[in-house]
Amino acid sequence: MVRSGHQDSVSNSADNSADNASAARAAAGHHPRLGQPHDPALEGPIAAAEQAAARISTHEQPLGAPGRPFDWRSPFFIGVAATAGAALTLGVIWLMTVAAQAMLLIALGLFLAVGLEPAVSWFVTRGLRRWAAVTSVILILLALLAGFLAAAIPPLVEQGEHLVDNVPQYLQQINDSNSLLGQLNERFHVQENLDQLLKGSSSGLVNGILSVGGVVVGTVADFIVVLVLTGYFLADLPRIRAVIYRLAPYDRRPRVILLGDEILSKVGGYVLGNVVISVVIATVTFVWLIIFGVPYPLLLAILVGLLDLIPVIGSAIAGVLVALAALTVSLPVCLATIGFFIAYKFFEDYLLGPKVFGKVLKLPALVTIVALLIGGALLGIVGALVALPIAAALLLLTQQLLLPRLDRRRSSDAATST
């Protein structure tokens, strides 16, 4: 009882101090840290408005209670809204053209954050704080990347040294018409093209090397930016989600939350499905390389799995790299590997992908294929990456919003006609 009375006295003193501060400000009629010295004669009507503002500032509502809403149907506000809408549209178009690269990185970071949210939530439900769960997920991704680089760099260095040691032998074979390199040289004039390239302007060669280096540095920088943005988005995703849902009208907010959470869960399921498909192709590739004795099967299988995460061209690049590695064994093995990747590509695009994504995203196989084609044609790799979640979101909104409204209108028209 004594402690409760003490708390009441403390709260009463805090309320009294707040009321005293409001009263002092009302008496002063001016904020003590702004626009000093205060001169009511100079401010005129503003001084009276400041005193009224100080009176409505209470402890519960320091900035005052909301006033009467504006009449948005008045001609003035209609004109302002139309003008502002046109200006906003032009501004968005201008912003998309000027800051397209930055906006693309931001959108990719947000997409990856939404995709990794199920993993973060899994850690949170098991007792970790939000920051610890986000840190754990990012560290796992970095560990996987570091493990791949640790497995890839020594073989690359070894193969580079082996290539330098065998350069004289390759030069001898390229002049031998009975060897494979000699036949390729006679048919495609490889040596002549290399000589012309090396005898050309040194500045062009230097510019080409610098441009390639610039692309590599830019790609690494973009990767770091996307990784940092993904971390920030993951850390603040609950707050971002609440702010976005709060923009919806109060009476429609529960429905928006249900639809929005379903769309976000589809994005997470899409990322999980993409990982499953990459694991499948990495496993199948590893078995194929082991059977035919291709060197570095584990490294190549991991590389194929990582590249397969890139839609449209990822598996094609992986197939070319693995075929080049198979060429070191024999030409028939290389041709068989090319046929293997072509067959698997058809299997993945038309059977495995639609089955996995159709189950996760609830997309028909035809919609999956069409969405990938349209997304890749519009925005390239990024477009193909986000095409399926966008298609799933549009299909969900169509089924839940558009079709029921059309069905209600048809029902009302039929009742009216009868």
C-alpha positions, 0 to 999 in steps of 0.5 A: 500500500505504501509503495502504491501510494508512492507510485501514485504520488510520483505519477501525480507529480509527473502530471503536475509537472507536465501541466505546469509546463503546458501552463508555462508555455500557454502563459509564455505563448511561444516555444522557449527554444524557437524564434527567440527573442519573442516579440508579440507585437512583431508576430501579431495574430500568430502570437494569439494562435501560439497561445491557443496551440499551447492551451490544446497541448496536453500531457495525453496529446502533446500535439493536440487533438485531430481537427475536423477532416477536410472536405475533399469533394470541394472543387479546390481539393479536386483540382489540387488532387488532379494536379498532384496526381499528374505531378506524382506520376511524372515524378515517379517516371522520372525517378524510375529513369534516373535512379533505376539501378538504385531502385533495382537494388533496393527492390532486390534487397526487399525481395530477398528479405521477404524470402528469408523472413521464414528462416528468421521467424523460425529462429525467433520462434525458438527463442532468439531475439530478432537481431540475433535471428537476422545475424544468424541467417546472414552469417549462415549465408556468408559461411556458405559463400566463404565455404564455396570460395575456399573450395573453389580458389585452390582448384582454380589456382592449380588449374591456372598453373597447369594451363601455364605449364601446358601452353607450349604443348597446346601451341604444338597441338594447334599447329598439328592438323591431326589433333583436336585443337589443330582441327578446330584451328583450321576450321575456325582460324583460332590462331589467326584471330588471336594474332590479330587481337594481340597485334591490334591496338594495345589501347583497345586491349587495355580498355577491354581489360579495364572494362571487364575489371570495372564490371567485376568491381561493380558487381561486387559492390552491388552484391555488398549493397544488396546484402546490406539492404537485405540485412536492414530490411530483415531487421525492420521487416515487422515495422515495415509490415505494420506501417504498410498495413496501417496505410490501408483504411481501418475497415479494410485493414483486416482483409488487407492483412490476410491478403498481404501475409498470404502474398509474403508467404508465397515469396518465402515459399518461392525462395525455398522452392528455388533452393530445393530445385538448386539442390536437386540439380547440384546432386544430379550433376555431382552423380553425373560427374562422378560416373564419368570421372570429370575432375572436381565434381563437388566444386562443379556441383556446388557451382551449378547449384549456385548458378541455377538460382539465377533464372533463365541463364544461370543453368545455361552458364553452369552447363557451359562451364561443366561441359568445358571441364568434361572436355578435359576428359574426352570429346564424347564425355563433353557432348554427353554432358551437353546433352545431359544439361539440355535434357535436364533444362527441359525437365526443370522448366516444364516438369520440376519447376512447375510442380514445385512452384505450382505447389508452393505458389499455387500457380498453373504450369502454363502461368509459370512458363508464361510469367518467366518468359514475360519477366525475363523479356521485361527486366532480364535476370531480375524480372525472371527472378521476381516473375513467379511471386508477382504472378502468384500475387496477381492471381491471388488478388484476381481470385479474391477481389476481381472475380467475386465482384464480377460474379456479384454483378452478374448475379445482380444483372440476372436478378434484374432481368428476371 
